[in-house]
Amino acid sequence: MAAMSLTLPVLPETPTAHAEGTPQPLPGILDVPNDTLRAWLAERRQPPMRISQIRKQILANRATSFEEMSDLPKDLRPQLAAAFSIFSTRVERHMFAMSDDTHKLVLRLADDKMIECVLIQDDGRATACISTQVGCGMGCVFCASGLNGVVRNLTVGEMVEQLVRLRNLTDPKSTNPDRAPRLTHIVVMGMGEPLANLDRLLEALAIAGDKNGLCVGQRHVTISTVGLPAKIRQLADVGKQYHLAVSLHAASDALRTQIVPTNDKTGIPAILEAADYFYETTGRQVTYEYVVLGGLNDGPTHAKELARLLSGRKAHVNLIPWNDVEGLPYRRPIDGNLQGLIDTLHRSGVSVKVRKRKGSEIDAACGQLRRKVEQETMGGTP
């Protein structure tokens, strides 16, 4: 079934003009430090409790304007609207795959950079896949997110806004057993290397997990990484029950460096040692992501190497058949090779699953839609 493309209206509190002499965007209130907001409220003789009221309205009650916040004084609401915006981002493109109920948003940030986030709804779950950076500096050869490198880290508010916008696409009155009425899971697998922005990410996830926030439990959060050993250990030492997914893609350093160029600075042994430390510290099984590239990492030898590498570890492998990206030379594996990987891993006692392909008709593979929108709005190659 064809995809449906929706363009949502720009909220009035999110100005988009940046030319000289035009108003600059109002700061998104989710990125305003509590001390700053407390001082702003004090100048208007308002108590600090207003901060928690405002945040709860946005995070828990789905408010998209200050006027909707009926528990705030009526005269305070227009003052808030004049000084802050609910969202610092605006929806540049909203794609909806009718065949599997997947939504993809391209968000334009206050500095006109663009990011992507995805809502996947299936089996009673509503999963938000969010970005942590504009672009990516890891250089994985198959990924559209990093084709132009990394621009900057996202702020805490920009990450939380993705979650809120995606949550707002769920139906709180849903009685469909296949569709959750709220956000239930978070996967940090969008644009960027999450562990390169770990401190801010942890702040955003703390907000998401708060009882007055989005109420997403730690065990329902998965953080993906290309493999930064020191940061994996730091994440383990935080003492949270987040799930870790390592983007492995090859079982030998030579091939992995070809696919993931930053591997030459770490190497698989150091990554596995850090992943083992994560499991020993948290008790949480580590998932190894493996994008299957036809003719490159899907042969019998690759399967045996991967099985030897992970056999005996408390590990799970997610096999991800390559999603075509315009301009990249890779291809999907043939069914026989994919099945060979599955069978070899099973025989070695390694848990394995092939990830479902969701949102393929809306360019849901990371970075694809953002690049297309940039080309349409800016012209030429982004």
C-alpha positions as CSV (number, residue, x, y, z in Angstrom):
1,M,0.0,0.0,0.0
2,A,1.3,3.5,-0.8
3,A,2.6,5.8,1.9
4,M,0.7,8.9,2.9
5,S,2.6,12.1,3.2
6,L,1.3,14.7,5.6
7,T,2.6,18.2,6.2
8,L,1.6,19.4,9.7
9,P,0.9,23.1,10.4
10,V,3.8,25.1,12.0
11,L,2.9,26.1,15.5
12,P,2.6,29.8,16.0
13,E,5.1,29.8,18.8
14,T,7.8,28.3,16.5
15,P,8.9,31.1,14.1
16,T,10.9,29.9,11.2
17,A,12.3,33.1,9.7
18,H,16.1,33.6,10.3
19,A,16.9,36.3,7.8
20,E,18.5,39.5,9.0
21,G,16.0,41.8,10.6
22,T,13.4,39.1,11.2
23,P,12.4,37.6,14.6
24,Q,14.6,34.8,15.9
25,P,12.8,31.6,17.1
26,L,11.6,31.6,20.7
27,P,13.5,29.2,23.0
28,G,11.8,25.9,23.4
29,I,10.7,25.7,27.0
30,L,12.0,22.1,27.5
31,D,15.5,23.4,27.0
32,V,15.2,26.3,29.4
33,P,17.1,25.5,32.6
34,N,15.0,25.4,35.7
35,D,17.0,28.2,37.4
36,T,16.3,30.5,34.4
37,L,12.6,29.6,34.3
38,R,12.4,30.0,38.1
39,A,13.8,33.5,37.8
40,W,11.5,34.4,34.9
41,L,8.5,33.3,37.0
42,A,9.7,35.1,40.1
43,E,9.8,38.4,38.1
44,R,6.1,37.8,37.5
45,R,5.4,36.9,41.1
46,Q,4.7,33.3,40.2
47,P,5.8,30.3,42.4
48,P,8.4,27.8,41.3
49,M,5.7,25.1,41.3
50,R,4.7,26.5,37.9
51,I,7.7,24.8,36.4
52,S,6.5,21.3,37.2
53,Q,3.0,22.2,36.1
54,I,4.2,23.4,32.7
55,R,6.4,20.4,32.1
56,K,3.7,17.9,33.2
57,Q,1.3,19.5,30.8
58,I,3.6,19.0,27.9
59,L,5.1,15.6,28.9
60,A,2.1,13.9,30.5
61,N,-1.0,15.8,29.3
62,R,-0.1,16.3,25.7
63,A,-0.5,20.1,25.7
64,T,0.8,21.7,22.5
65,S,0.1,25.3,23.5
66,F,0.3,27.4,26.7
67,E,-3.4,28.3,26.4
68,E,-4.3,24.7,26.9
69,M,-2.7,24.7,30.3
70,S,-5.8,25.3,32.4
71,D,-4.0,24.8,35.7
72,L,-2.0,27.9,35.1
73,P,-3.3,31.5,35.8
74,K,-5.0,32.8,32.7
75,D,-2.9,36.0,32.5
76,L,0.4,33.9,32.7
77,R,-0.4,31.9,29.6
78,P,0.0,34.7,27.0
79,Q,3.2,35.8,28.8
80,L,4.7,32.3,28.4
81,A,3.6,32.2,24.8
82,A,5.4,35.6,24.2
83,A,8.6,34.4,25.7
84,F,8.9,30.7,24.9
85,S,7.7,28.0,22.5
86,I,6.3,24.6,23.4
87,F,8.6,23.1,20.7
88,S,11.9,24.5,19.4
89,T,11.5,22.2,16.4
90,R,9.0,22.3,13.6
91,V,7.7,19.4,11.5
92,E,9.2,19.7,8.0
93,R,7.8,16.4,6.7
94,H,5.5,13.8,8.2
95,M,5.3,10.5,6.4
96,F,2.9,7.7,7.3
97,A,3.1,4.1,6.1
98,M,-0.5,2.9,6.1
99,S,0.6,-0.7,5.6
100,D,2.3,-1.0,9.0
101,D,1.3,2.2,10.9
102,T,4.8,3.6,11.0
103,H,5.3,7.4,11.2
104,K,8.4,9.2,10.3
105,L,9.1,12.9,11.1
106,V,11.7,15.1,9.6
107,L,12.2,17.9,12.2
108,R,13.7,21.3,11.4
109,L,15.7,22.6,14.4
110,A,15.9,26.2,15.5
111,D,19.2,26.6,13.5
112,D,17.6,25.1,10.4
113,K,19.4,21.8,10.7
114,M,17.3,18.7,10.2
115,I,16.9,15.4,12.0
116,E,14.7,12.3,11.8
117,C,12.6,10.3,14.3
118,V,10.3,7.4,13.8
119,L,7.2,5.9,15.6
120,I,6.8,2.1,15.1
121,Q,3.5,0.6,16.3
122,D,3.2,-3.2,16.4
123,D,2.1,-6.0,18.8
124,G,0.7,-3.6,21.4
125,R,3.9,-1.5,21.5
126,A,4.6,2.0,20.4
127,T,8.3,2.5,20.0
128,A,10.0,5.8,19.4
129,C,13.3,5.8,17.5
130,I,15.2,9.0,18.1
131,S,18.3,10.8,17.0
132,T,21.0,12.2,19.2
133,Q,23.1,14.2,16.7
134,V,22.7,16.2,13.5
135,G,24.5,13.8,11.2
136,C,27.0,11.2,12.4
137,G,30.8,11.1,12.6
138,M,31.1,7.3,12.7
139,G,31.3,6.9,8.9
140,C,29.5,3.5,8.6
141,V,29.6,3.0,4.8
142,F,26.0,1.8,4.4
143,C,24.3,4.5,6.5
144,A,22.8,7.7,5.0
145,S,23.0,9.5,8.3
146,G,26.7,9.9,8.2
147,L,27.2,10.7,4.5
148,N,28.1,14.3,5.4
149,G,29.6,13.8,8.8
150,V,28.5,15.1,12.1
151,V,27.4,18.7,12.6
152,R,26.6,18.9,16.3
153,N,25.1,17.2,19.3
154,L,21.4,17.6,20.1
155,T,20.3,19.3,23.2
156,V,18.3,17.6,26.0
157,G,15.2,19.4,24.9
158,E,15.6,18.5,21.2
159,M,15.8,14.8,22.2
160,V,12.8,15.1,24.5
161,E,10.8,16.9,21.8
162,Q,11.2,14.0,19.5
163,L,9.8,11.7,22.1
164,V,6.9,14.0,22.8
165,R,6.0,14.6,19.2
166,L,6.0,10.8,18.5
167,R,4.0,10.1,21.6
168,N,1.5,12.7,20.5
169,L,0.9,10.5,17.4
170,T,-0.4,7.7,19.5
171,D,-4.1,7.4,20.3
172,P,-4.7,7.7,24.1
173,K,-8.2,6.2,23.6
174,S,-7.1,3.3,21.5
175,T,-8.8,0.0,22.1
176,N,-6.9,-1.8,19.4
177,P,-4.8,-4.6,21.0
178,D,-2.1,-4.1,18.3
179,R,-1.8,-0.4,19.1
180,A,-0.6,1.0,22.4
181,P,-2.4,4.1,23.7
182,R,0.9,5.7,24.8
183,L,4.6,5.4,24.2
184,T,5.9,2.1,25.6
185,H,9.5,1.8,24.3
186,I,12.4,3.9,23.2
187,V,15.2,2.9,20.9
188,V,18.1,5.4,20.5
189,M,19.0,4.2,17.0
190,G,18.4,7.3,14.9
191,M,20.9,9.8,13.5
192,G,24.2,10.1,15.4
193,E,26.3,8.1,17.8
194,P,24.3,8.1,21.1
195,L,27.3,7.5,23.3
196,A,29.1,10.5,21.8
197,N,26.3,12.6,23.4
198,L,25.8,10.4,26.5
199,D,25.5,12.9,29.3
200,R,22.7,14.8,27.5
201,L,21.0,11.6,26.4
202,L,20.9,10.3,30.0
203,E,19.2,13.6,31.1
204,A,16.6,13.2,28.3
205,L,15.9,9.5,29.2
206,A,15.5,10.5,32.9
207,I,12.8,12.9,31.8
208,A,11.2,10.3,29.7
209,G,11.2,7.8,32.5
210,D,9.8,10.2,35.2
211,K,6.3,9.5,36.5
212,N,5.2,13.0,35.5
213,G,6.9,12.6,32.2
214,L,6.4,9.9,29.6
215,C,6.6,7.0,32.1
216,V,8.8,4.8,29.9
217,G,10.6,2.3,32.1
218,Q,14.4,1.8,31.9
219,R,14.0,-1.8,30.8
220,H,12.1,-0.6,27.7
221,V,14.9,1.7,26.5
222,T,17.6,0.4,24.1
223,I,20.7,2.5,23.4
224,S,22.6,1.6,20.3
225,T,26.3,2.3,19.7
226,V,28.9,1.7,17.0
227,G,31.2,0.7,19.9
228,L,33.0,3.3,22.1
229,P,34.5,1.2,24.8
230,A,35.1,3.9,27.4
231,K,31.5,5.2,27.0
232,I,30.1,1.7,27.2
233,R,31.8,1.3,30.6
234,Q,30.5,4.7,31.6
235,L,27.0,3.8,30.7
236,A,27.3,0.5,32.7
237,D,28.5,2.5,35.7
238,V,25.5,4.8,35.7
239,G,23.6,1.9,37.2
240,K,20.5,2.1,35.0
241,Q,18.7,-0.9,33.4
242,Y,18.9,0.4,29.9
243,H,19.5,-2.2,27.2
244,L,22.7,-1.9,25.1
245,A,22.9,-2.7,21.4
246,V,26.3,-2.8,19.7
247,S,26.4,-2.3,15.9
248,L,28.9,-5.0,15.0
249,H,28.3,-5.7,11.3
250,A,31.4,-8.0,11.0
251,A,33.3,-10.5,13.1
252,S,36.9,-9.6,11.9
253,D,38.7,-6.3,12.4
254,A,39.7,-6.2,8.8
255,L,36.1,-6.4,7.5
256,R,34.6,-4.3,10.2
257,T,37.1,-1.5,9.6
258,Q,36.0,-1.6,5.9
259,I,32.4,-1.2,7.0
260,V,32.9,0.9,10.1
261,P,36.0,3.0,9.6
262,T,36.2,4.1,13.2
263,N,36.9,0.5,14.1
264,D,40.6,1.1,13.4
265,K,40.7,3.2,16.6
266,T,39.1,0.6,18.8
267,G,39.0,-2.9,17.4
268,I,36.5,-5.7,18.1
269,P,38.3,-7.2,21.2
270,A,38.1,-3.9,23.1
271,I,34.4,-3.4,22.2
272,L,33.6,-7.0,23.3
273,E,35.5,-6.5,26.6
274,A,33.4,-3.3,27.3
275,A,30.2,-5.1,26.3
276,D,31.1,-8.0,28.6
277,Y,31.7,-5.4,31.4
278,F,28.3,-3.9,30.7
279,Y,26.6,-7.3,31.1
280,E,28.6,-8.2,34.3
281,T,27.7,-4.8,35.8
282,T,24.1,-4.5,34.8
283,G,23.0,-8.1,34.2
284,R,21.5,-6.9,30.9
285,Q,22.0,-9.1,27.9
286,V,23.8,-7.3,25.1
287,T,22.3,-7.2,21.6
288,Y,24.7,-7.2,18.5
289,E,23.3,-5.5,15.5
290,Y,24.4,-7.0,12.1
291,V,23.4,-5.2,8.9
292,V,23.6,-8.0,6.3
293,L,25.2,-6.7,3.1
294,G,24.8,-9.1,0.1
295,G,28.2,-10.4,-1.0
296,L,30.1,-8.5,1.7
297,N,29.4,-10.0,5.1
298,D,26.8,-12.7,4.5
299,G,28.8,-15.7,3.4
300,P,29.4,-19.0,5.2
301,T,32.8,-17.9,6.5
302,H,31.3,-14.7,7.9
303,A,28.7,-16.8,9.7
304,K,31.2,-19.1,11.3
305,E,33.4,-16.2,12.4
306,L,30.4,-14.4,14.0
307,A,29.3,-17.6,15.7
308,R,32.8,-18.2,17.1
309,L,33.0,-14.6,18.3
310,L,29.7,-14.6,20.3
311,S,29.4,-18.3,21.3
312,G,29.5,-18.5,25.1
313,R,28.5,-14.9,25.6
314,K,25.1,-13.8,26.9
315,A,24.3,-12.2,23.6
316,H,21.5,-11.8,21.1
317,V,22.1,-11.0,17.4
318,N,19.7,-8.9,15.4
319,L,20.2,-9.5,11.7
320,I,19.1,-6.5,9.6
321,P,18.9,-7.1,5.8
322,W,20.2,-4.1,4.0
323,N,17.7,-1.4,3.2
324,D,18.5,0.2,-0.2
325,V,19.8,3.8,0.0
326,E,20.0,5.8,-3.2
327,G,23.6,6.4,-4.2
328,L,25.1,3.6,-2.2
329,P,26.4,0.4,-3.9
330,Y,25.2,-2.3,-1.5
331,R,22.5,-4.8,-2.0
332,R,20.2,-7.0,0.0
333,P,21.4,-10.6,0.8
334,I,19.9,-13.5,-1.0
335,D,17.6,-15.6,1.1
336,G,19.9,-18.6,1.2
337,N,22.8,-16.6,2.7
338,L,20.5,-14.9,5.3
339,Q,19.2,-18.3,6.3
340,G,22.8,-19.6,6.5
341,L,23.7,-16.9,9.0
342,I,20.6,-17.8,11.1
343,D,21.3,-21.6,11.1
344,T,25.0,-21.2,11.9
345,L,24.3,-19.0,14.9
346,H,21.6,-21.3,16.1
347,R,23.9,-24.3,16.0
348,S,26.4,-22.4,18.1
349,G,23.8,-21.6,20.7
350,V,23.6,-17.9,19.8
351,S,20.2,-16.2,20.1
352,V,19.3,-14.6,16.7
353,K,16.4,-12.8,15.1
354,V,15.8,-11.1,11.8
355,R,14.5,-7.6,12.4
356,K,11.2,-6.8,10.7
357,R,11.4,-4.3,7.9
358,K,9.1,-1.4,8.9
359,G,8.3,1.8,7.0
360,S,10.2,0.8,3.9
361,E,7.9,2.8,1.7
362,I,8.5,6.0,3.6
363,D,12.3,5.9,3.6
364,A,12.4,4.8,7.2
365,A,16.1,3.7,7.1
366,C,18.0,6.2,9.1
367,G,19.0,9.4,7.2
368,Q,17.2,8.7,3.9
369,L,14.2,11.0,4.3
370,R,16.2,13.8,5.8
371,R,18.6,13.8,2.8
372,K,15.6,13.8,0.4
373,V,14.0,16.7,2.1
374,E,17.2,18.7,2.2
375,Q,17.7,18.1,-1.5
376,E,14.1,19.3,-2.2
377,T,14.3,22.4,0.1
378,M,17.9,23.4,-0.5
379,G,18.6,22.1,-4.0
380,G,21.4,19.8,-5.1
381,T,23.3,17.4,-2.9
382,P,23.0,18.2,0.8
